[in-house]
Amino acid sequence: KVVVSTQSTGTRQTELIDFINVHHFPDSLSSRMEDFFYNDWFTTKGVVAHEIMAGWPKALREDCYLHIHDMLLKRWPVLKEASIGCQRALSERLIGSFSAPEIRSITRETASERYTS
């Protein structure tokens, strides 16, 4: 499993470098792209939670996502005061995007609209 993950990461890293070279991104932007790639891999180890949990029962997925997004749900006042049912429903729709030094969360629907439009 570790070998496959390492090979996958190596392949994605090569694709990123090729993408940067083909489009001639400026050094500052390519550096940010590479930083994001490495930070994302370091944070997730290449594991994509929504792909793993796709076939799981809804209640189990919600519990897992509630745990994953616990810090976010407890820190934002508007989310902190929401009912547990609301937090459970919202937590499954959040995806994390980590980029040093900032942390962002957007819904999958927003990401889908952003990248497919």
Secondary structure, 3 states (H helix, E strand, C coil): CHHHHHHHHHHHHHHHHHHHHHHCCCHHHHHHHHHHHHHHHHHHCCCCHHHHCCCCCHHHHHHHHHHHCHHHHHHCHHHHCCCHHHHHHHHHHEEEEEECCEEEEEEHHHHHHHHHC
